[in-house]
Amino acid sequence: MVAANPVFDAYVMVDWSAESRPKLGADSVWWVCLERTASGMVERTISNPPTRARAEAELADLLSDLAARGLTVLVGLDFALGYPKGFADSIGARDWKGVWRRLAAEIKDGDDNANNRFEVAAQLNRMVSGGAAPFWGCPDKGKSANLTATRPERDALPRLRTTETHMPGTKSVWQLFYNGSVGGQTLLGIARLHRLRFHPWLAEQSVVWPFETGLQPLTKGKWRILFAEVYPSMVPVTVPAGGIKDCEQVRALAHHFAATDAAGTLSFSGPADLTEAERDIVEREEGWILGAGQKSVPVVDIHDWIKDPAEIYRHSFATIRREVALDQYPADVAEVLIRIIHSCGMTEIAPDMAWSDGAIAAGRAALAKGAPILVDAEMVSHGIIRRLLPAANPVVCTLNDPSVAPAAKAQGTTRSAMAVESWLPQLDGAIVAIGNAPTALFHLLELIKAGAAKPALILGFPVGFVGAMESKEALTQSGLPFLTLRGRKGGSAMAAAAVNALAGGLE
């Protein structure tokens, strides 16, 4: 049923791009205009301008025409409209408007898409931290003392905005380069959006949500055009043969917001559980993704699913390769990383992967020689695919040995830590895979520092809120061969996947 009074009459959805040359087709600018008429929703225009300058000109013409006809327009843009808490103050901008003014002044984005986004990011890093944070990610020619290709070890500001914690799958706005990054198009997008918002044709009749409206139900006033941040992947799309995903995404978003507006469920208030302090920072500096924090349940055809295991693997690995910039990793590390991501479904863990030089080669050589695999949990053991092991390598888990529990109680430690003591006779040249207990990794490092034999490789994936992050940092500083995932994330599935990747690549 159509609501009596939807807020908007037209919906313009824009997929932006950070290309440095004119481009059409995939990974370029797309926009669509959907208009509500007496006979239903009509797609008025769909466009694929080759440059951002052309897109800006087309959107200015379109929006001024729609407003002149008395229509109220929702304009959704797929880049961040603000930055995490503290950024504005750190560059002397105070709020979103100051950030926009600075970017509009400093970004040079030519009519041919040539731009200086990496130079501007380096300048901002120098202001914020004096080093190479928070912005990161660039081609070799963009590297400098204030901008690096990989994520800095320590964050100068929060990695995510509040809205991104309410929208799974979103990436940090600090990442400027590589697949799936949004930082480059945000720098370039905000500079262009500042020109649109304050364009002579649009300035008196446009607003930016939630900066100029607040997180609250909209009330129509003088404005006709509302700019909002959107996230294309929030709406599932089907791409026809020969079609382009970017094109289908803007179309799907336009129809999605038109339908929710008509149903009276298009909310501009944000989640009810936001604190007053969070609302203040959202409205003043960070912005919000339209629909973030609202449940959206897609219709799923239970008969439409892939049943062939080989095809499932092919699709999975292809998705990972598409969404993760694997070319920034050594080839052997990339193979293992694909397996680990496949085990958990989280491409966002890729920047947190850490390893020592030659670690993968050392692990594979040890397996080829028949080295045992020492694991801290039965779940790690069960996840290792025995047929992939090159030398029928024994998989050893001593956690449930009868002597472990009483010894742990007597020593005042965990069973996981005490079980490591049982590895000592087999530790020399072994593969160690820890996928559960930080205490196991800490105690292993203690034993080796005290003179125990060194394993060929330590796969460190302990998980949790107490000690997991710290134990993995200790591993990276130990001088031992290692592969690990920084932070709290980890688990038995990741540890087992790492072993399987060492043993059999991507079979």
C-alpha positions as CSV (number, residue, x, y, z in Angstrom):
1,M,0.0,0.0,0.0
2,V,1.3,3.5,-0.9
3,A,1.4,5.9,2.0
4,A,-0.7,9.1,1.6
5,N,2.3,11.4,2.0
6,P,5.7,10.1,1.1
7,V,8.4,12.6,1.9
8,F,10.0,12.6,-1.6
9,D,8.8,12.8,-5.2
10,A,12.1,11.8,-6.8
11,Y,15.1,9.7,-5.8
12,V,18.6,10.3,-7.3
13,M,21.2,7.7,-6.4
14,V,24.9,8.2,-7.2
15,D,27.7,5.7,-7.4
16,W,30.9,7.7,-7.2
17,S,34.5,6.9,-8.3
18,A,38.1,7.8,-7.6
19,E,39.4,7.0,-11.0
20,S,42.3,9.1,-12.2
21,R,41.3,9.0,-15.9
22,P,38.1,9.2,-17.8
23,K,36.3,5.9,-17.6
24,L,33.0,4.3,-18.5
25,G,31.4,1.0,-17.4
26,A,32.4,-0.8,-14.2
27,D,34.0,1.1,-11.4
28,S,33.1,4.5,-12.8
29,V,30.4,7.1,-11.9
30,W,26.8,6.0,-12.3
31,W,23.6,7.8,-11.4
32,V,19.9,7.2,-11.8
33,C,16.8,9.4,-11.3
34,L,13.6,7.7,-10.2
35,E,10.4,9.8,-10.2
36,R,7.1,9.2,-8.5
37,T,4.1,9.8,-10.9
38,A,0.4,9.3,-10.8
39,S,0.9,6.0,-12.6
40,G,3.8,4.8,-10.5
41,M,7.6,5.0,-10.3
42,V,9.4,5.9,-13.5
43,E,13.1,5.8,-14.2
44,R,13.6,9.2,-15.9
45,T,17.3,9.0,-16.5
46,I,20.3,6.7,-16.0
47,S,23.7,8.1,-16.7
48,N,27.4,6.9,-16.8
49,P,29.4,10.1,-17.1
50,P,33.1,9.4,-17.8
51,T,34.4,12.0,-15.4
52,R,33.5,13.5,-12.0
53,A,33.3,17.0,-13.6
54,R,30.8,15.8,-16.1
55,A,28.8,14.1,-13.3
56,E,28.8,17.3,-11.2
57,A,27.4,19.3,-14.2
58,E,24.8,16.7,-15.0
59,L,23.6,16.5,-11.4
60,A,23.4,20.3,-11.1
61,D,21.2,20.5,-14.2
62,L,19.0,17.6,-13.0
63,L,18.5,18.8,-9.5
64,S,17.8,22.4,-10.4
65,D,15.2,21.1,-12.9
66,L,13.5,18.8,-10.4
67,A,13.4,21.6,-7.8
68,A,12.0,24.1,-10.3
69,R,9.2,21.7,-11.0
70,G,8.3,21.7,-7.3
71,L,9.6,18.2,-6.6
72,T,11.2,17.1,-3.3
73,V,14.4,15.0,-4.1
74,L,16.4,12.5,-2.1
75,V,20.0,12.4,-3.4
76,G,22.0,9.4,-2.1
77,L,25.7,9.4,-2.5
78,D,27.9,6.3,-1.9
79,F,30.8,8.0,-0.1
80,A,31.2,9.2,3.5
81,L,30.0,12.7,4.2
82,G,32.1,13.0,7.4
83,Y,35.1,11.6,9.2
84,P,35.5,9.8,12.6
85,K,35.4,11.8,15.8
86,G,38.3,14.1,16.4
87,F,39.3,14.6,12.8
88,A,37.7,18.0,12.3
89,D,39.4,19.4,15.5
90,S,42.8,17.9,14.6
91,I,42.9,19.9,11.3
92,G,41.4,23.1,12.8
93,A,38.1,22.7,11.1
94,R,35.8,22.3,14.1
95,D,32.9,20.6,12.3
96,W,31.7,19.0,9.0
97,K,31.4,22.3,7.3
98,G,35.0,23.3,8.1
99,V,36.2,19.9,6.8
100,W,34.2,20.3,3.6
101,R,35.6,23.9,3.0
102,R,39.2,22.6,3.5
103,L,38.7,19.7,1.1
104,A,37.0,21.9,-1.5
105,A,39.9,24.3,-1.3
106,E,42.8,21.8,-1.4
107,I,41.5,19.0,-3.7
108,K,42.4,19.5,-7.3
109,D,40.2,17.3,-9.5
110,G,40.6,18.0,-13.2
111,D,38.1,17.7,-16.0
112,D,40.1,14.6,-17.0
113,N,39.8,13.0,-13.5
114,A,43.5,13.7,-12.7
115,N,43.6,14.6,-9.0
116,N,45.8,15.1,-6.0
117,R,44.0,13.0,-3.4
118,F,47.2,11.3,-2.2
119,E,49.0,14.6,-1.8
120,V,46.1,16.0,0.2
121,A,45.9,12.9,2.4
122,A,49.6,13.2,3.1
123,Q,49.2,16.8,4.1
124,L,46.3,15.9,6.4
125,N,48.3,13.1,8.0
126,R,51.0,15.5,8.7
127,M,48.5,17.8,10.5
128,V,46.8,15.0,12.4
129,S,49.7,12.9,13.6
130,G,52.9,14.3,12.2
131,G,53.4,10.9,10.5
132,A,51.6,8.5,8.2
133,A,48.2,8.2,9.9
134,P,45.2,8.1,9.8
135,F,45.0,8.0,6.0
136,W,46.7,5.0,4.3
137,G,46.8,3.2,1.0
138,C,48.4,4.4,-2.2
139,P,50.3,3.3,-5.4
140,D,54.1,3.3,-5.3
141,K,54.2,6.8,-6.8
142,G,52.0,8.2,-4.0
143,K,54.2,6.9,-1.1
144,S,55.9,9.5,1.2
145,A,56.9,10.0,4.8
146,N,53.3,10.9,5.5
147,L,51.5,8.3,3.4
148,T,52.1,4.6,3.2
149,A,50.7,1.7,1.1
150,T,49.7,-0.3,4.1
151,R,47.7,0.4,7.2
152,P,49.8,2.1,10.0
153,E,50.4,-0.1,13.1
154,R,48.8,2.5,15.4
155,D,45.7,4.5,14.6
156,A,45.8,8.2,15.1
157,L,42.0,8.5,15.3
158,P,39.2,6.0,15.5
159,R,39.1,3.6,12.5
160,L,35.3,3.7,12.1
161,R,32.6,6.3,12.5
162,T,29.6,5.5,14.8
163,T,27.4,4.7,11.7
164,E,29.9,2.1,10.4
165,T,29.6,0.1,13.6
166,H,25.8,-0.1,12.8
167,M,26.3,-1.2,9.1
168,P,28.2,-4.5,8.7
169,G,30.6,-4.7,5.8
170,T,31.6,-1.0,5.6
171,K,35.2,-0.1,5.4
172,S,37.3,2.5,7.1
173,V,37.2,5.9,5.4
174,W,40.9,6.2,6.0
175,Q,41.7,3.6,3.4
176,L,42.4,5.4,0.1
177,F,43.4,2.6,-2.3
178,Y,42.9,-1.0,-3.2
179,N,39.7,-2.9,-3.8
180,G,36.6,-1.9,-1.8
181,S,38.3,1.3,-0.4
182,V,36.1,4.3,0.1
183,G,38.7,6.9,1.3
184,G,39.7,8.1,-2.2
185,Q,36.2,8.7,-3.4
186,T,35.3,10.3,-0.1
187,L,38.0,13.0,-0.5
188,L,37.1,13.6,-4.1
189,G,33.3,13.3,-3.4
190,I,33.1,15.7,-0.6
191,A,35.0,18.4,-2.6
192,R,32.5,18.0,-5.5
193,L,29.5,17.8,-3.1
194,H,30.5,21.0,-1.5
195,R,30.2,22.7,-4.9
196,L,26.8,21.2,-5.5
197,R,25.4,22.0,-2.0
198,F,26.5,25.7,-2.4
199,H,25.9,25.9,-6.2
200,P,24.0,29.1,-7.1
201,W,21.2,27.1,-8.5
202,L,20.9,24.8,-5.4
203,A,22.2,26.7,-2.4
204,E,18.9,28.1,-1.2
205,Q,16.9,24.9,-1.6
206,S,19.2,22.0,-0.5
207,V,20.3,20.6,2.8
208,V,22.7,17.8,4.0
209,W,21.4,15.1,6.3
210,P,22.0,14.8,9.2
211,F,24.3,17.8,9.5
212,E,21.7,20.4,8.7
213,T,18.5,18.6,9.7
214,G,19.6,16.6,12.8
215,L,18.8,12.9,13.4
216,Q,15.0,13.4,13.6
217,P,11.9,13.0,11.4
218,L,12.1,15.3,8.4
219,T,9.8,18.3,8.2
220,K,9.5,20.0,4.8
221,G,10.5,23.6,4.8
222,K,12.3,25.8,2.2
223,W,14.5,22.9,1.1
224,R,13.7,20.7,-2.0
225,I,16.9,18.7,-2.2
226,L,18.3,16.5,0.6
227,F,21.8,15.0,0.2
228,A,22.4,11.8,2.2
229,E,25.0,9.2,2.5
230,V,24.0,5.7,1.2
231,Y,25.7,2.3,1.2
232,P,24.9,0.4,-2.1
233,S,25.6,-3.1,-0.7
234,M,22.8,-2.8,1.8
235,V,20.4,-3.8,-1.0
236,P,20.9,-7.1,-2.7
237,V,21.0,-6.9,-6.5
238,T,20.9,-9.3,-9.4
239,V,23.2,-8.4,-12.3
240,P,21.9,-9.7,-15.6
241,A,24.3,-11.3,-18.1
242,G,26.4,-8.5,-19.6
243,G,25.2,-6.0,-17.0
244,I,27.2,-3.8,-14.7
245,K,26.9,-4.1,-10.9
246,D,27.4,-0.3,-10.3
247,C,24.5,0.4,-12.6
248,E,22.2,-2.2,-11.0
249,Q,23.1,-1.0,-7.5
250,V,22.0,2.6,-8.1
251,R,18.8,1.4,-9.6
252,A,18.1,-1.0,-6.7
253,L,18.9,1.7,-4.2
254,A,16.5,4.2,-5.8
255,H,13.6,1.6,-5.8
256,H,14.4,0.6,-2.3
257,F,14.2,4.1,-0.8
258,A,11.1,4.9,-2.9
259,A,9.4,1.8,-1.6
260,T,10.3,2.4,2.1
261,D,9.3,6.1,1.7
262,A,5.9,5.0,0.3
263,A,5.5,2.6,3.1
264,G,6.2,5.2,5.7
265,T,9.3,3.3,7.0
266,L,12.1,5.6,5.7
267,S,13.6,6.9,8.9
268,F,15.9,9.8,9.4
269,S,16.1,9.6,13.1
270,G,18.9,7.0,13.5
271,P,18.8,4.1,16.0
272,A,16.9,4.8,19.2
273,D,19.8,3.5,21.3
274,L,22.3,6.2,20.3
275,T,23.4,8.2,23.3
276,E,23.1,12.0,23.3
277,A,26.9,12.2,23.0
278,E,26.8,9.9,20.0
279,R,24.0,11.9,18.4
280,D,26.0,15.1,18.9
281,I,29.1,13.8,17.1
282,V,27.0,12.3,14.3
283,E,25.2,15.6,13.7
284,R,28.3,17.8,14.0
285,E,31.1,15.8,12.4
286,E,30.6,12.1,11.4
287,G,27.4,11.9,9.5
288,W,25.2,8.8,9.1
289,I,24.5,6.2,6.5
290,L,20.8,6.3,5.5
291,G,19.3,3.0,6.8
292,A,22.2,2.1,9.1
293,G,20.9,0.5,12.3
294,Q,17.6,-0.4,10.7
295,K,16.7,-4.0,10.0
296,S,16.3,-4.8,6.3
297,V,15.3,-8.4,5.6
298,P,15.8,-9.4,2.0
299,V,13.4,-11.9,0.3
300,V,15.3,-15.2,-0.2
301,D,14.4,-17.9,-2.6
302,I,15.2,-21.1,-0.7
303,H,15.5,-23.0,-4.0
304,D,18.0,-20.7,-5.5
305,W,21.4,-21.8,-4.1
306,I,24.6,-23.3,-5.4
307,K,24.9,-27.0,-4.6
308,D,28.2,-28.0,-6.3
309,P,31.0,-27.9,-3.8
310,A,33.6,-27.0,-6.4
311,E,31.4,-24.1,-7.7
312,I,30.9,-22.9,-4.1
313,Y,34.7,-22.7,-3.6
314,R,35.2,-21.0,-7.0
315,H,32.6,-18.3,-6.2
316,S,34.0,-17.8,-2.7
317,F,37.6,-17.4,-3.7
318,A,36.6,-15.2,-6.6
319,T,34.7,-12.9,-4.2
320,I,37.6,-12.7,-1.9
321,R,40.0,-11.8,-4.8
322,R,37.5,-9.2,-6.0
323,E,37.1,-7.5,-2.5
324,V,40.7,-7.7,-1.2
325,A,43.7,-6.1,-2.7
326,L,45.8,-9.2,-2.6
327,D,48.6,-7.7,-4.7
328,Q,49.9,-5.9,-1.6
329,Y,50.8,-9.3,0.0
330,P,53.5,-11.7,-1.0
331,A,52.0,-14.4,-3.2
332,D,52.3,-17.2,-0.6
333,V,50.9,-15.0,2.2
334,A,48.0,-14.1,-0.1
335,E,47.2,-17.9,-0.6
336,V,46.9,-18.4,3.1
337,L,45.0,-15.2,3.6
338,I,42.3,-16.3,1.1
339,R,41.8,-19.5,3.1
340,I,41.6,-17.7,6.4
341,I,39.0,-15.2,5.0
342,H,37.1,-18.0,3.5
343,S,36.9,-19.7,6.9
344,C,35.2,-16.7,8.6
345,G,33.6,-14.7,5.7
346,M,35.2,-11.4,6.8
347,T,37.3,-9.7,4.1
348,E,37.8,-6.7,6.5
349,I,40.4,-8.7,8.4
350,A,42.9,-8.5,5.6
351,P,44.7,-5.3,6.8
352,D,45.2,-6.9,10.2
353,M,47.2,-9.9,8.9
354,A,50.8,-9.9,10.0
355,W,53.7,-12.3,9.2
356,S,57.4,-12.7,9.4
357,D,59.6,-12.9,6.3
358,G,59.8,-16.4,4.9
359,A,57.2,-17.7,7.4
360,I,55.0,-19.5,4.8
361,A,58.0,-21.1,3.1
362,A,59.4,-22.3,6.4
363,G,56.0,-23.8,7.4
364,R,55.6,-25.7,4.1
365,A,59.1,-27.0,4.3
366,A,58.5,-28.3,7.8
367,L,55.3,-30.1,6.7
368,A,57.1,-31.7,3.8
369,K,59.6,-33.1,6.2
370,G,56.8,-34.7,8.3
371,A,56.8,-32.1,11.2
372,P,54.0,-32.6,13.7
373,I,51.2,-30.0,14.0
374,L,50.7,-28.9,17.7
375,V,47.3,-27.4,18.3
376,D,45.7,-25.9,21.4
377,A,42.1,-27.0,20.9
378,E,40.2,-30.0,19.6
379,M,38.3,-27.7,17.2
380,V,41.6,-26.8,15.5
381,S,42.4,-30.4,15.2
382,H,39.0,-31.3,13.7
383,G,39.3,-28.5,11.2
384,I,42.6,-29.7,9.6
385,I,42.0,-31.6,6.4
386,R,44.2,-34.7,6.8
387,R,44.3,-35.7,3.1
388,L,46.0,-32.4,2.4
389,L,48.9,-33.0,4.7
390,P,52.0,-33.9,2.6
391,A,53.6,-36.4,4.9
392,A,50.7,-37.8,7.0
393,N,51.8,-35.3,9.6
394,P,50.6,-36.1,13.1
395,V,48.1,-33.6,14.6
396,V,48.6,-33.3,18.3
397,C,46.2,-31.8,20.9
398,T,47.1,-32.4,24.5
399,L,44.4,-30.3,26.1
400,N,42.4,-33.3,27.3
401,D,45.3,-35.4,28.5
402,P,44.5,-36.7,32.0
403,S,47.5,-35.1,33.5
404,V,46.7,-31.6,32.3
405,A,43.8,-30.5,34.4
406,P,45.3,-31.4,37.8
407,A,48.7,-29.9,36.8
408,A,46.9,-26.7,35.7
409,K,45.1,-26.5,39.1
410,A,48.3,-27.1,41.0
411,Q,50.1,-24.4,39.0
412,G,47.2,-21.9,39.2
413,T,46.9,-21.6,35.4
414,T,44.7,-22.6,32.6
415,R,44.5,-26.1,31.0
416,S,45.4,-24.5,27.7
417,A,48.7,-23.1,29.1
418,M,49.6,-26.3,30.9
419,A,48.9,-28.4,27.8
420,V,51.7,-26.5,26.1
421,E,54.1,-28.2,28.5
422,S,53.3,-31.5,26.9
423,W,54.5,-30.2,23.5
424,L,58.1,-29.8,24.6
425,P,59.4,-33.2,23.3
426,Q,57.9,-32.5,19.8
427,L,58.4,-28.7,19.7
428,D,61.6,-28.5,17.7
429,G,60.8,-27.8,14.1
430,A,57.0,-28.3,14.6
431,I,54.1,-26.3,13.3
432,V,52.1,-24.7,16.2
433,A,48.5,-23.6,15.5
434,I,46.8,-21.7,18.3
435,G,43.2,-20.9,17.6
436,N,41.6,-20.4,21.0
437,A,43.6,-19.5,24.1
438,P,45.8,-16.5,24.6
439,T,47.3,-18.2,27.6
440,A,48.6,-21.0,25.4
441,L,50.4,-18.5,23.2
442,F,51.8,-16.5,26.1
443,H,53.1,-19.7,27.8
444,L,54.6,-21.0,24.6
445,L,56.6,-17.7,24.2
446,E,57.7,-18.0,27.8
447,L,59.0,-21.5,27.4
448,I,60.9,-20.7,24.2
449,K,62.4,-17.6,25.8
450,A,63.5,-19.8,28.7
451,G,65.3,-22.1,26.3
452,A,62.8,-24.5,24.9
453,A,63.2,-25.7,21.3
454,K,61.9,-23.4,18.5
455,P,59.1,-24.4,16.2
456,A,59.3,-23.9,12.5
457,L,56.3,-21.7,12.5
458,I,53.7,-20.4,14.9
459,L,50.2,-19.7,13.6
460,G,48.8,-17.4,16.2
461,F,45.0,-16.9,16.1
462,P,43.9,-16.8,19.8
463,V,40.5,-15.0,20.1
464,G,38.7,-12.9,22.7
465,F,38.7,-9.8,24.8
466,V,41.3,-10.7,27.4
467,G,44.9,-11.2,26.3
468,A,44.2,-12.1,22.6
469,M,45.4,-8.9,21.1
470,E,48.4,-8.7,23.6
471,S,49.5,-12.3,23.0
472,K,49.6,-11.7,19.3
473,E,51.6,-8.5,19.6
474,A,54.0,-10.4,21.8
475,L,54.3,-13.0,19.0
476,T,55.1,-10.3,16.4
477,Q,57.9,-9.0,18.7
478,S,59.4,-12.5,19.5
479,G,61.7,-12.9,16.6
480,L,60.1,-16.3,15.8
481,P,58.6,-17.3,12.5
482,F,54.9,-16.4,12.7
483,L,51.6,-15.7,10.9
484,T,48.9,-13.9,13.0
485,L,45.9,-11.7,12.9
486,R,46.3,-8.5,15.0
487,G,43.4,-7.6,17.3
488,R,40.7,-9.5,19.1
489,K,39.6,-11.6,16.2
490,G,40.8,-15.2,15.6
491,G,39.5,-18.6,16.3
492,S,39.9,-22.3,15.6
493,A,38.5,-22.1,12.1
494,M,41.2,-19.5,11.2
495,A,44.0,-21.5,12.7
496,A,42.9,-24.7,10.9
497,A,42.4,-22.8,7.6
498,A,46.0,-21.5,7.9
499,V,47.3,-25.1,8.3
500,N,45.2,-26.3,5.3
501,A,46.5,-23.5,3.2
502,L,50.1,-24.4,4.1
503,A,49.4,-28.0,3.3
504,G,47.4,-27.7,0.1
505,G,47.1,-24.2,-1.1
506,L,43.6,-23.5,-2.4
507,E,42.5,-27.1,-3.1
